[in-house]
Amino acid sequence: MDRIGLRERKKQKTRLALVDAALDLFATQGYESTTVDQIAAAVDVSPRTFFRYFATKEDVALSLPLDGLEVLLTELAARPAQEPPFTALGHALRAMVTMLEEGDLADRTRFLKAHEVIEGTPALFAGSMRRMMDNERRLVAEIARREGADPGDLLPHFVVALFTTVTRVGFEHCGPDGLHDLTALAERLESALALAERSLCPGWDRAR
């Protein structure tokens, strides 16, 4: 059992090292100019090892948002069934941000760097938008499950569309230093969520 745990920890360490190397290279010399060989060399592993973890350099750049989605889905599934769906999503997002705030400095730095690189790289930003559509489908499916609705119904799609819009507003309007300050970003997200909840959630039971 210990040997399995050690193996998994080593794999996670290598994976994060590849992410860190990729983000540093993307930030310093640009995404288009960076190759998989350079990322692998920065970690002192072979390109073959890189491809055990990531299919492309886009995958390594966008891996942290995907990790965040898994955390968000886990937190959402754990919310009380009686919560309105948007409220449940909001609490799941708050839990995810709290985990970052209370976690290792390296994790916070990595998250902020990834966001900055993605926002500043048109190819990665486009890639993140494509993947966001897949992410939204997974959130829609979970909201539909919670509400006992069909995934094709309007309600799950409306709630998730509102949530992603509010989250985007929180990220985009966090101030000039917001991308370097997780506390400021968390406060802006909280303000955006609170505005939406005041607009949407009162009278939720009467609307059902």
Salt bridges, closest charged atoms under 4 A:
GLU8 OE2 - LYS11 NZ 3.89
ASP20 OD1 - ARG110 NE 2.62
ASP24 OD1 - LYS113 NZ 2.47
GLU58 OE1 - ARG130 NH2 3.13
GLU58 OE2 - ARG131 NH2 3.07
ASP59 OD1 - ARG131 NH2 2.44
ASP67 OD2 - ARG15 NH1 3.11
GLU70 OE2 - ARG138 NH1 2.63
GLU83 OE2 - ARG79 NH2 2.56
GLU83 OE2 - HIS91 NE2 3.91
ASP107 OD1 - ARG110 NH1 2.87
GLU116 OE2 - HIS180 NE2 3.59
GLU119 OE2 - ARG168 NH1 3.01
ASP134 OD1 - ARG137 NH2 2.02
GLU142 OE2 - ARG145 NH2 2.60
GLU147 OE1 - ARG208 NH2 2.99
GLU172 OE2 - ARG168 NE 2.89
GLU190 OE1 - ARG94 NE 2.59
GLU197 OE1 - ARG94 NH2 3.28
